[in-house]
């Protein structure tokens, strides 16, 4: 990020919470240096008897300006990294100066800050092989020393509040891992927890927060921060991803920097201002300088970046352009800096996959920093906004199938065409097995790549099969574009009939000749979204002797066009008993009332009820979007071929 943009973001002021003064998102330059006329706190060295280690250990204690033994104070325990001691913060970060300056500006609740040695062993110096098994184990052993020796000593010898609401734990690197491990593992002792650039000693999120609902109730603040160039960033991100998925309020704070005190000082500067005050959980996602590069970015591209509240930061270099916009359903103007970079931050964007374009002087082009996808009837950029319920299509450590491309010549369209076939893990090794087949159709403006790329069909099936929630199957993703007119005109009877012929005369014979498929209608399913749902209705209902399962996602016969709807319902009226006998399942689903096909589907279901056609119906809020259709496939596939 350019310094100009960084400063612009850093200077943004937020009203964070009741009783919380307005706070910038970055520590001002020079804030870690003494200032004239600023009252200083006191820094003392203490010695305490550690039964855990069997020796006397040292720690530093900072007491705030105006400290009085007649008052009682909350306490922040501040931990160092693997190569440090109780003096690492003092030598590298000037914490006492940062805190003095914050007190001078009225931004801190008066508190004690205790900086212990987190290496709980007889010789706790940072000498020799600091990564030895013995010394690493001593950092884990510090949990007992902290809880049973140090905290009781502090609470006996200083006027401090002793309940969990007035006790905080934070640290850098190895100390960040300790803080998350010990803090989240002892929420009966700590209500405020902060990890700055947390190291690999950090336990897995599901171990640290096994009960997200309980953690949500107990935590006053959970702070996760890291530099964007830190090699340990993945530790912080996996924690954030888990917390986000389980709706546990927290700060995920990214800034320009590596594994260094620039980042850690800023972590202390920001984190300390929240402590021991009311916190507005809704404001927490706004506290960051940088966002996370989108998963859909090309290799090593830092932008677009997704902020924790799902706002997106776009940055494009176009020094000769006069105007640059992002078209993401809504158009956003980008601002140009002196180096030729254009930058904008959007409003919060809906979760899931979104198409977008760059508009450079009015010309729609793909963003060179983003993967491109065939959608909107052309190649377009796409961005994946993380969803809380994305685990079912996440890349997991399970056996993976393959998506195979196959070219073929179609006598129906008199042209070369392409389809994709998902084969489950073990397909080639188990040469005797035959597999049922799901024929899966894309929507209007998309093609056969849609389910494989935007839809993540292979990952959905991989995860379902690994969890034994679905039967092993082939998934054939074919091109539903039949060479006719686009838009609504593509929904006409001739186009639908052409697709039916392509499916029956070309695709089924091709698949069943070249792949090991289970025979009969009980081994075939047909499903699709939007246009593909209409094709499923048309071809599937007319060929119920060939397909035992039909899935219609976000689609329905047109409710306001008799020329399109009447022939379909006439066929159903004549053949309702046959359809009910042949079809093992007709599964209809919608993306809630905001789905653009909702009204058509509702009218269609009413007609089905009048005609006696049996079906099942499901809704998954989200509208006419890929997150809904991914979930549709996830649910539909579990009921197939049983």
C-alpha positions as CSV (number, residue, x, y, z in Angstrom):
1,X,0.0,0.0,0.0
2,X,1.3,3.5,-0.8
3,X,2.3,5.7,2.1
4,X,-0.4,8.2,1.0
5,X,-3.2,5.5,1.2
6,X,-1.8,4.2,4.4
7,X,-1.9,7.6,6.0
8,X,-5.3,8.2,4.7
9,X,-6.6,5.0,6.2
10,X,-4.6,5.5,9.4
11,X,-6.0,8.9,9.9
12,X,-9.6,7.8,9.7
13,X,-11.2,8.3,13.1
14,X,-13.7,5.9,14.6
15,X,-15.9,6.3,17.6
16,X,-15.3,2.8,18.9
17,X,-17.3,2.3,22.1
18,X,-18.9,4.0,25.0
19,X,-16.3,5.8,27.1
20,X,-13.7,5.2,24.4
21,X,-12.0,8.3,23.0
22,X,-11.6,8.6,19.3
23,X,-8.7,6.5,18.2
24,X,-6.5,6.4,15.0
25,X,-5.8,3.0,13.5
26,X,-2.0,3.4,13.7
27,X,0.4,4.7,16.2
28,X,1.5,8.2,15.2
29,X,5.1,8.6,14.2
30,X,7.3,9.3,17.3
31,X,4.6,8.1,19.7
32,X,7.2,5.6,21.2
33,X,9.5,8.5,22.1
34,X,9.4,10.6,25.3
35,X,7.5,13.9,25.0
36,X,8.1,17.0,27.0
37,X,5.6,17.7,29.8
38,X,4.2,14.1,29.8
39,X,4.0,12.5,33.2
40,X,5.8,9.2,33.4
41,X,4.8,6.0,35.0
42,X,7.1,3.9,37.1
43,X,8.9,0.7,36.0
44,X,10.0,-1.7,38.8
45,X,11.7,-5.0,38.7
46,X,10.2,-7.6,41.0
47,X,11.3,-11.1,42.2
48,X,8.7,-13.8,43.1
49,X,9.0,-17.3,44.3
50,X,8.0,-19.8,41.7
51,X,6.9,-23.2,43.0
52,X,6.4,-24.3,39.4
53,X,10.0,-23.8,38.5
54,X,11.5,-24.2,42.0
55,X,13.4,-20.9,42.0
56,X,13.0,-17.1,42.3
57,X,12.0,-15.5,39.1
58,X,12.0,-11.9,37.8
59,X,9.4,-9.7,36.1
60,X,8.9,-6.0,35.3
61,X,5.9,-4.0,36.6
62,X,4.8,-0.7,35.1
63,X,2.5,1.4,37.3
64,X,0.7,4.3,35.6
65,X,1.3,8.1,36.2
66,X,-0.5,9.1,39.4
67,X,-0.4,5.5,40.8
68,X,-1.9,5.3,44.2
69,X,-2.0,2.4,46.6
70,X,-5.4,3.6,47.8
71,X,-6.9,2.6,44.4
72,X,-7.3,-0.8,42.8
73,X,-6.2,-1.3,39.2
74,X,-6.8,-3.9,36.4
75,X,-3.7,-5.7,35.1
76,X,-2.3,-6.5,31.6
77,X,0.2,-9.3,31.5
78,X,2.5,-8.6,28.5
79,X,4.6,-11.5,27.1
80,X,7.8,-11.5,25.0
81,X,9.0,-13.7,22.1
82,X,11.1,-16.9,21.9
83,X,14.4,-15.0,21.9
84,X,13.6,-12.6,24.7
85,X,13.2,-12.2,28.4
86,X,11.2,-10.0,30.7
87,X,13.2,-7.1,29.3
88,X,12.5,-7.7,25.5
89,X,9.5,-5.3,25.4
90,X,11.5,-2.7,27.3
91,X,14.5,-2.9,24.9
92,X,12.7,-3.2,21.7
93,X,9.4,-1.5,22.2
94,X,9.5,1.3,24.8
95,X,6.1,0.2,26.2
96,X,6.4,2.5,29.1
97,X,6.7,5.5,26.8
98,X,3.8,4.5,24.6
99,X,1.6,4.0,27.7
100,X,2.8,7.4,29.2
101,X,1.8,9.2,26.0
102,X,-1.5,7.4,25.8
103,X,-2.3,8.4,29.4
104,X,-1.3,12.0,28.6
105,X,-4.0,12.0,25.8
106,X,-6.6,10.5,28.1
107,X,-6.9,7.3,26.0
108,X,-6.1,4.6,28.6
109,X,-7.9,3.2,31.6
110,X,-5.3,3.3,34.4
111,X,-3.8,-0.2,34.7
112,X,-0.7,-2.1,35.8
113,X,1.3,-3.8,33.1
114,X,3.4,-6.9,34.2
115,X,6.1,-8.1,31.8
116,X,7.3,-11.5,33.0
117,X,9.8,-14.0,31.7
118,X,7.7,-16.6,29.8
119,X,10.5,-19.2,29.7
120,X,9.6,-21.1,32.9
121,X,12.8,-23.0,33.7
122,X,15.7,-22.8,36.1
123,X,18.0,-21.0,33.6
124,X,15.5,-18.8,31.9
125,X,18.0,-16.7,30.0
126,X,17.8,-16.4,26.2
127,X,21.1,-18.1,25.6
128,X,22.2,-21.1,23.7
129,X,19.8,-23.0,21.4
130,X,16.6,-21.0,22.1
131,X,14.6,-23.4,19.9
132,X,15.7,-26.5,21.9
133,X,12.9,-28.9,22.9
134,X,13.6,-28.1,26.6
135,X,13.3,-24.3,26.1
136,X,10.2,-24.6,23.9
137,X,8.6,-26.8,26.6
138,X,9.4,-24.1,29.2
139,X,7.2,-21.6,27.3
140,X,4.3,-24.1,27.7
141,X,5.2,-24.6,31.4
142,X,4.8,-20.9,32.0
143,X,1.0,-21.3,32.0
144,X,1.3,-22.9,35.4
145,X,3.8,-20.4,36.7
146,X,1.6,-17.5,35.5
147,X,-1.6,-18.8,37.1
148,X,-0.2,-20.3,40.4
149,X,2.8,-18.2,41.1
150,X,3.0,-14.8,39.3
151,X,-0.6,-13.7,39.4
152,X,-1.0,-14.5,43.1
153,X,2.2,-12.6,43.9
154,X,1.0,-9.5,42.0
155,X,-2.4,-9.6,43.6
156,X,-0.9,-9.9,47.1
157,X,1.7,-7.1,46.6
158,X,-0.1,-4.6,44.5
159,X,-3.6,-2.9,44.8
160,X,-5.2,-4.7,41.9
161,X,-8.6,-6.0,41.0
162,X,-8.7,-9.7,41.0
163,X,-11.7,-10.7,38.9
164,X,-11.4,-12.0,35.3
165,X,-13.0,-8.8,33.9
166,X,-10.0,-6.8,35.1
167,X,-7.3,-9.2,33.9
168,X,-5.8,-9.1,30.3
169,X,-3.1,-11.2,28.6
170,X,-1.2,-10.3,25.4
171,X,2.1,-11.0,23.8
172,X,4.2,-11.0,20.7
173,X,5.3,-14.0,18.6
174,X,5.9,-16.9,21.0
175,X,4.2,-14.7,23.7
176,X,1.3,-14.2,21.3
177,X,0.9,-17.9,21.0
178,X,1.1,-18.2,24.8
179,X,-1.5,-15.5,25.2
180,X,-4.0,-17.2,23.0
181,X,-3.3,-20.6,24.5
182,X,-3.4,-19.5,28.1
183,X,-6.0,-16.8,27.8
184,X,-8.5,-18.7,25.7
185,X,-7.8,-21.8,27.7
186,X,-8.5,-20.0,31.0
187,X,-11.4,-17.7,30.3
188,X,-12.3,-18.0,33.9
189,X,-9.1,-16.0,34.6
190,X,-8.9,-13.6,31.6
191,X,-11.5,-11.6,29.7
192,X,-9.1,-9.7,27.4
193,X,-6.8,-11.6,25.1
194,X,-4.4,-10.4,22.5
195,X,-2.0,-12.2,20.1
196,X,0.5,-10.0,18.2
197,X,2.1,-12.0,15.3
198,X,1.4,-15.2,17.1
199,X,3.9,-18.0,16.5
200,X,3.5,-21.7,15.6
201,X,3.2,-22.6,19.3
202,X,-0.4,-21.4,19.0
203,X,-2.8,-24.3,19.3
204,X,-5.4,-25.0,16.6
205,X,-8.5,-22.7,16.7
206,X,-10.9,-25.6,17.4
207,X,-8.8,-26.5,20.4
208,X,-8.6,-22.9,21.7
209,X,-12.3,-22.2,21.1
210,X,-14.1,-25.5,21.2
211,X,-17.3,-23.8,22.4
212,X,-17.7,-20.6,20.3
213,X,-21.0,-19.6,21.9
214,X,-19.4,-19.8,25.4
215,X,-16.3,-17.9,24.3
216,X,-18.5,-15.2,22.8
217,X,-20.2,-14.7,26.2
218,X,-17.0,-14.7,28.2
219,X,-14.6,-12.6,26.1
220,X,-14.6,-8.9,26.5
221,X,-12.1,-8.6,23.6
222,X,-10.1,-11.0,21.5
223,X,-7.4,-9.2,19.4
224,X,-5.5,-10.9,16.5
225,X,-2.9,-8.8,14.7
226,X,0.0,-9.3,12.3
227,X,2.2,-7.7,9.6
228,X,1.2,-8.5,6.0
229,X,4.8,-9.6,5.2
230,X,5.2,-11.8,8.3
231,X,5.9,-15.4,7.4
232,X,3.8,-16.4,10.4
233,X,0.7,-14.6,9.0
234,X,-1.1,-17.9,8.4
235,X,-1.3,-18.6,12.1
236,X,-3.2,-15.4,12.7
237,X,-5.4,-15.9,9.6
238,X,-6.4,-19.4,10.5
239,X,-7.5,-18.1,13.9
240,X,-9.5,-15.3,12.3
241,X,-11.1,-17.6,9.8
242,X,-12.3,-19.9,12.5
243,X,-13.6,-17.0,14.6
244,X,-15.3,-15.5,11.6
245,X,-17.0,-18.7,10.7
246,X,-18.3,-19.2,14.2
247,X,-19.3,-15.5,14.6
248,X,-17.1,-14.8,17.6
249,X,-16.5,-11.1,17.8
250,X,-12.8,-10.1,17.5
251,X,-10.4,-7.7,15.9
252,X,-8.3,-9.0,13.0
253,X,-5.8,-6.3,12.5
254,X,-3.3,-6.3,9.5
255,X,-0.8,-3.7,8.8
256,X,2.2,-3.2,6.5
257,X,5.2,-4.9,8.1
258,X,7.0,-8.1,9.0
259,X,7.9,-9.9,12.2
260,X,9.2,-6.9,14.1
261,X,8.6,-4.3,16.8
262,X,7.1,-1.8,14.4
263,X,4.1,-4.2,14.3
264,X,4.2,-5.2,17.9
265,X,4.4,-1.6,19.2
266,X,1.3,-0.8,17.2
267,X,-0.4,-3.9,18.6
268,X,0.2,-2.6,22.1
269,X,-0.8,0.9,21.2
270,X,-4.1,-0.2,19.7
271,X,-5.0,-3.1,22.1
272,X,-4.3,-1.2,25.3
273,X,-6.9,1.5,24.4
274,X,-9.7,-1.0,24.4
275,X,-8.9,-2.6,27.7
276,X,-11.2,-2.4,30.7
277,X,-13.8,-0.3,28.9
278,X,-17.2,-1.1,27.3
279,X,-16.6,-2.5,23.8
280,X,-18.9,-2.1,20.9
281,X,-18.6,-5.6,19.2
282,X,-20.1,-4.3,16.0
283,X,-17.2,-1.9,15.5
284,X,-14.5,-4.5,15.9
285,X,-14.2,-5.5,12.2
286,X,-13.4,-1.9,11.2
287,X,-10.1,-1.9,13.2
288,X,-7.4,-2.7,10.6
289,X,-5.2,-0.9,8.2
290,X,-4.9,-3.6,5.6
291,X,-7.2,-6.4,4.4
292,X,-6.5,-10.0,3.4
293,X,-5.8,-10.6,-0.3
294,X,-8.8,-12.3,-1.9
295,X,-8.5,-16.0,-2.5
296,X,-9.4,-15.3,-6.1
297,X,-6.4,-13.1,-6.7
298,X,-3.7,-14.2,-9.1
299,X,-0.5,-15.5,-7.5
300,X,1.1,-13.0,-5.1
301,X,-1.3,-10.2,-6.0
302,X,-2.0,-8.2,-2.8
303,X,-5.1,-6.5,-4.2
304,X,-8.1,-6.7,-4.1
305,X,-8.0,-7.0,-0.3
306,X,-11.0,-8.0,1.8
307,X,-11.4,-6.2,5.2
308,X,-12.8,-8.1,8.2
309,X,-16.2,-6.5,7.7
310,X,-16.2,-7.6,4.0
311,X,-15.5,-4.2,2.6
312,X,-13.1,-4.6,-0.4
313,X,-10.1,-2.4,-1.1
314,X,-9.2,-2.2,-4.8
315,X,-5.9,-0.8,-6.1
316,X,-4.9,-0.6,-9.8
317,X,-2.1,1.0,-11.6
318,X,-3.3,3.0,-14.6
319,X,-1.2,6.2,-14.8
320,X,-2.6,7.3,-18.1
321,X,-6.3,6.7,-17.3
322,X,-8.6,9.7,-16.7
323,X,-11.2,7.8,-14.8
324,X,-11.3,4.3,-13.2
325,X,-14.2,2.6,-11.6
326,X,-15.1,-0.8,-10.1
327,X,-18.4,-2.3,-11.3
328,X,-19.4,-4.7,-8.6
329,X,-23.2,-4.5,-9.1
330,X,-22.7,-0.9,-7.9
331,X,-20.1,1.3,-9.4
332,X,-17.3,2.8,-7.2
333,X,-15.0,5.6,-8.3
334,X,-11.3,5.1,-7.6
335,X,-9.0,7.9,-6.5
336,X,-5.7,8.4,-8.2
337,X,-2.4,9.1,-6.2
338,X,0.8,10.7,-7.4
339,X,2.3,7.4,-8.4
340,X,-0.4,6.4,-10.8
341,X,-2.3,4.0,-8.5
342,X,-6.1,4.2,-8.2
343,X,-7.6,3.1,-5.0
344,X,-11.1,2.7,-3.6
345,X,-12.8,0.9,-0.7
346,X,-16.3,-0.5,-1.2
347,X,-19.2,-0.9,1.2
348,X,-19.5,-4.3,2.8
349,X,-20.0,-6.9,0.0
350,X,-22.3,-9.9,0.1
351,X,-20.7,-13.1,1.0
352,X,-19.7,-15.7,-1.6
353,X,-18.6,-15.3,-5.2
354,X,-19.2,-12.0,-7.1
355,X,-18.4,-11.0,-10.7
356,X,-16.8,-7.6,-11.2
357,X,-15.2,-5.5,-13.9
358,X,-12.8,-2.6,-14.1
359,X,-14.1,0.4,-16.0
360,X,-11.1,2.3,-17.4
361,X,-12.3,5.4,-19.1
362,X,-15.6,3.7,-19.6
363,X,-14.2,0.4,-21.1
364,X,-15.0,-2.7,-19.1
365,X,-11.9,-4.9,-18.7
366,X,-10.8,-7.7,-16.4
367,X,-8.7,-6.9,-13.4
368,X,-5.2,-8.2,-14.1
369,X,-4.8,-9.0,-10.4
370,X,-7.8,-11.3,-10.3
371,X,-8.7,-14.7,-11.7
372,X,-11.2,-14.5,-14.6
373,X,-14.3,-16.6,-15.0
374,X,-16.8,-17.0,-17.8
375,X,-19.9,-15.2,-16.5
376,X,-22.1,-12.4,-17.6
377,X,-21.7,-13.8,-21.1
378,X,-18.0,-13.0,-21.2
379,X,-14.8,-13.3,-19.3
380,X,-15.0,-11.3,-16.1
381,X,-13.1,-10.9,-12.9
382,X,-14.4,-12.6,-9.8
383,X,-13.9,-12.2,-6.1
384,X,-14.7,-14.7,-3.3
385,X,-16.0,-13.0,-0.2
386,X,-15.6,-15.4,2.7
387,X,-18.8,-16.9,4.0
388,X,-19.3,-18.1,7.6
389,X,-20.7,-21.5,6.4
390,X,-18.1,-22.2,3.7
391,X,-16.6,-25.3,5.3
392,X,-18.5,-27.7,3.1
393,X,-16.7,-26.4,0.0
394,X,-13.4,-25.5,1.6
395,X,-10.2,-27.3,0.4
396,X,-9.7,-29.9,3.1
397,X,-7.2,-32.7,3.7
398,X,-9.4,-35.4,2.3
399,X,-9.0,-37.7,-0.7
400,X,-9.6,-35.7,-3.9
401,X,-11.3,-36.6,-7.1
402,X,-10.4,-35.2,-10.5
403,X,-12.1,-32.9,-12.9
404,X,-11.5,-34.1,-16.4
405,X,-12.0,-32.1,-19.6
406,X,-13.4,-33.9,-22.7
407,X,-13.9,-32.5,-26.2
408,X,-16.5,-34.0,-28.5
409,X,-18.2,-33.3,-31.7
410,X,-22.0,-32.8,-31.5
411,X,-24.2,-33.8,-34.4
412,X,-27.0,-31.7,-32.8
413,X,-25.1,-28.4,-33.0
414,X,-22.7,-29.5,-35.8
415,X,-19.8,-28.2,-33.7
416,X,-17.0,-29.2,-31.4
417,X,-18.0,-28.8,-27.7
418,X,-16.6,-29.5,-24.3
419,X,-17.8,-31.0,-21.0
420,X,-16.1,-31.7,-17.7
421,X,-16.4,-34.9,-15.7
422,X,-15.7,-35.2,-12.0
423,X,-14.5,-38.6,-11.1
424,X,-14.3,-39.4,-7.3
425,X,-11.2,-40.4,-5.5
426,X,-10.4,-44.1,-6.3
427,X,-12.1,-44.1,-9.6
428,X,-9.1,-45.3,-11.6
429,X,-7.9,-47.8,-9.0
430,X,-11.3,-49.5,-8.7
431,X,-11.7,-50.7,-12.2
432,X,-14.7,-52.9,-11.5
433,X,-16.9,-50.3,-9.9
434,X,-19.7,-48.6,-11.8
435,X,-20.9,-45.1,-10.7
436,X,-24.2,-43.3,-10.9
437,X,-24.1,-40.0,-12.7
438,X,-25.3,-36.5,-11.9
439,X,-25.6,-34.3,-15.0
440,X,-25.1,-30.7,-13.7
441,X,-26.1,-27.5,-15.6
442,X,-24.9,-23.9,-15.3
443,X,-27.0,-20.7,-15.5
444,X,-27.5,-18.1,-18.2
445,X,-24.3,-16.2,-19.2
446,X,-22.1,-19.0,-17.9
447,X,-20.7,-22.2,-19.4
448,X,-19.5,-25.7,-18.6
449,X,-16.7,-24.2,-16.5
450,X,-19.1,-22.6,-14.0
451,X,-19.7,-25.5,-11.7
452,X,-16.1,-26.6,-11.7
453,X,-14.7,-23.1,-11.0
454,X,-17.3,-20.8,-9.5
455,X,-19.4,-23.6,-8.0
456,X,-16.6,-25.7,-6.5
457,X,-18.5,-28.8,-7.3
458,X,-15.5,-31.0,-7.0
459,X,-14.6,-29.8,-3.4
460,X,-18.2,-30.2,-2.3
461,X,-18.3,-33.8,-3.5
462,X,-14.8,-34.5,-2.1
463,X,-15.9,-33.4,1.3
464,X,-19.3,-35.1,1.2
465,X,-17.7,-38.4,0.2
466,X,-15.0,-38.2,2.8
467,X,-17.7,-37.6,5.4
468,X,-19.7,-40.5,4.0
469,X,-22.6,-38.2,3.4
470,X,-23.1,-39.0,-0.3
471,X,-22.6,-42.0,-2.5
472,X,-19.6,-41.9,-4.9
473,X,-20.8,-40.6,-8.2
474,X,-19.6,-39.0,-11.5
475,X,-20.6,-35.4,-12.1
476,X,-20.9,-34.3,-15.7
477,X,-20.8,-30.6,-16.2
478,X,-22.0,-29.8,-19.7
479,X,-22.4,-26.7,-21.8
480,X,-26.0,-25.6,-21.9
481,X,-25.5,-22.9,-24.5
482,X,-27.1,-24.1,-27.6
483,X,-25.9,-21.5,-30.1
484,X,-29.1,-19.6,-30.2
485,X,-30.0,-16.1,-29.0
486,X,-28.9,-15.1,-25.5
487,X,-30.9,-13.5,-22.7
488,X,-34.6,-14.3,-22.3
489,X,-34.8,-15.4,-25.9
490,X,-32.5,-18.3,-25.0
491,X,-35.3,-19.7,-22.9
492,X,-37.6,-20.4,-25.9
493,X,-39.1,-23.8,-26.8
494,X,-36.6,-24.4,-29.6
495,X,-33.6,-23.8,-27.4
496,X,-34.9,-26.0,-24.7
497,X,-35.7,-28.8,-27.3
498,X,-32.2,-28.4,-28.7
499,X,-30.7,-28.9,-25.3
500,X,-32.9,-32.0,-24.7
501,X,-31.6,-33.5,-28.0
502,X,-28.0,-32.7,-27.1
503,X,-28.4,-34.4,-23.7
504,X,-30.1,-37.5,-25.0
505,X,-28.5,-38.0,-28.4
506,X,-24.9,-36.9,-27.7
507,X,-24.0,-36.4,-24.1
508,X,-25.5,-39.5,-22.4
509,X,-24.1,-41.9,-25.1
510,X,-20.7,-40.3,-24.9
511,X,-20.6,-40.5,-21.1
512,X,-22.0,-44.0,-20.8
513,X,-19.6,-45.3,-23.5
514,X,-16.4,-43.8,-22.1
515,X,-17.0,-44.0,-18.3
516,X,-18.1,-46.8,-16.0
517,X,-21.7,-45.7,-15.3
518,X,-24.4,-47.4,-13.4
519,X,-27.3,-48.4,-15.7
520,X,-30.9,-47.2,-15.7
521,X,-32.8,-44.1,-14.4
522,X,-31.9,-45.0,-10.8
523,X,-28.3,-44.2,-11.7
524,X,-29.0,-40.9,-13.4
525,X,-29.8,-37.4,-12.0
526,X,-30.2,-34.1,-13.7
527,X,-29.9,-30.7,-12.0
528,X,-29.2,-27.1,-12.8
529,X,-29.4,-23.5,-11.7
530,X,-31.4,-20.7,-13.2
531,X,-31.4,-21.4,-17.0
532,X,-30.0,-24.9,-16.1
533,X,-33.0,-25.4,-13.8
534,X,-35.4,-24.6,-16.6
535,X,-33.5,-27.0,-18.9
536,X,-33.8,-29.6,-16.1
537,X,-37.5,-29.1,-15.8
538,X,-38.0,-29.3,-19.6
539,X,-35.7,-32.3,-20.4
540,X,-36.1,-34.0,-17.1
541,X,-39.9,-34.1,-16.9
542,X,-40.2,-35.2,-20.5
543,X,-37.7,-38.0,-19.9
544,X,-38.5,-39.3,-16.4
545,X,-37.9,-42.8,-17.6
546,X,-34.2,-41.8,-18.0
547,X,-33.6,-39.7,-14.9
548,X,-34.7,-40.8,-11.4
549,X,-33.7,-37.5,-9.7
550,X,-34.2,-33.9,-10.8
551,X,-32.8,-30.8,-9.0
552,X,-34.1,-27.4,-9.9
553,X,-32.1,-24.5,-8.2
554,X,-33.4,-20.9,-8.4
555,X,-35.6,-21.5,-11.4
556,X,-39.2,-22.1,-12.5
557,X,-41.4,-22.0,-15.6
558,X,-42.3,-18.5,-16.5
559,X,-45.3,-17.3,-14.6
560,X,-46.3,-14.5,-17.0
561,X,-45.8,-16.0,-20.4
562,X,-48.5,-18.4,-21.5
563,X,-46.6,-19.3,-24.7
564,X,-43.8,-20.7,-22.5
565,X,-45.7,-22.0,-19.6
566,X,-48.8,-23.7,-20.9
567,X,-47.2,-26.5,-22.9
568,X,-45.1,-27.4,-19.9
569,X,-48.2,-27.7,-17.6
570,X,-50.2,-29.4,-20.2
571,X,-47.6,-32.1,-20.4
572,X,-47.5,-32.5,-16.6
573,X,-51.3,-32.6,-16.4
574,X,-51.4,-35.5,-18.9
575,X,-48.4,-37.4,-17.3
576,X,-48.6,-36.6,-13.6
577,X,-49.1,-40.2,-12.4
578,X,-46.3,-41.4,-14.6
579,X,-44.0,-38.7,-13.4
580,X,-44.8,-39.4,-9.7
581,X,-44.1,-43.1,-10.4
582,X,-40.8,-42.6,-12.2
583,X,-39.2,-39.8,-10.2
584,X,-37.6,-40.8,-7.0
585,X,-37.1,-37.1,-6.2
586,X,-38.1,-33.8,-7.7
587,X,-36.2,-31.3,-5.6
588,X,-36.9,-27.6,-5.9
589,X,-34.9,-24.9,-4.1
590,X,-34.7,-21.1,-3.9
591,X,-32.4,-18.4,-2.5
592,X,-35.2,-16.9,-0.5
593,X,-37.6,-14.1,-1.4
594,X,-34.7,-12.0,-2.8
595,X,-34.1,-14.7,-5.5
596,X,-35.1,-13.2,-8.9
597,X,-36.8,-16.5,-9.8
598,X,-38.8,-16.6,-6.5
599,X,-42.1,-15.5,-8.0
600,X,-41.9,-17.8,-10.9
601,X,-41.1,-20.8,-8.7
602,X,-43.9,-19.9,-6.3
603,X,-46.4,-19.9,-9.1
604,X,-45.0,-23.1,-10.5
605,X,-45.3,-24.9,-7.2
606,X,-48.9,-23.8,-6.9
607,X,-49.6,-25.3,-10.4
608,X,-47.7,-28.5,-9.4
609,X,-50.0,-28.8,-6.4
610,X,-53.1,-28.3,-8.6
611,X,-51.8,-31.0,-11.0
612,X,-50.8,-33.4,-8.3
613,X,-47.1,-33.5,-9.1
614,X,-45.1,-34.5,-6.1
615,X,-41.9,-32.5,-5.1
616,X,-39.8,-31.4,-2.2
617,X,-38.9,-27.7,-1.6
618,X,-36.1,-26.0,0.2
619,X,-35.0,-22.4,0.8
620,X,-31.5,-21.1,1.6
621,X,-31.2,-17.3,2.0
622,X,-28.9,-15.5,-0.3
623,X,-30.7,-14.6,-3.5
624,X,-29.7,-15.6,-7.0
625,X,-26.1,-16.3,-6.2
626,X,-23.4,-19.0,-6.2
627,X,-23.4,-19.4,-2.4
628,X,-27.0,-20.5,-2.7
629,X,-26.3,-22.9,-5.5
630,X,-23.2,-24.4,-3.8
631,X,-25.4,-25.1,-0.8
632,X,-28.1,-26.6,-3.2
633,X,-25.6,-29.0,-4.6
634,X,-24.4,-29.9,-1.1
635,X,-27.9,-30.8,0.0
636,X,-29.2,-32.3,-3.2
637,X,-26.2,-34.7,-3.6
638,X,-26.8,-36.2,-0.2
639,X,-30.1,-37.5,-1.3
640,X,-29.0,-39.1,-4.6
641,X,-28.9,-42.7,-5.5
642,X,-30.0,-44.1,-2.2
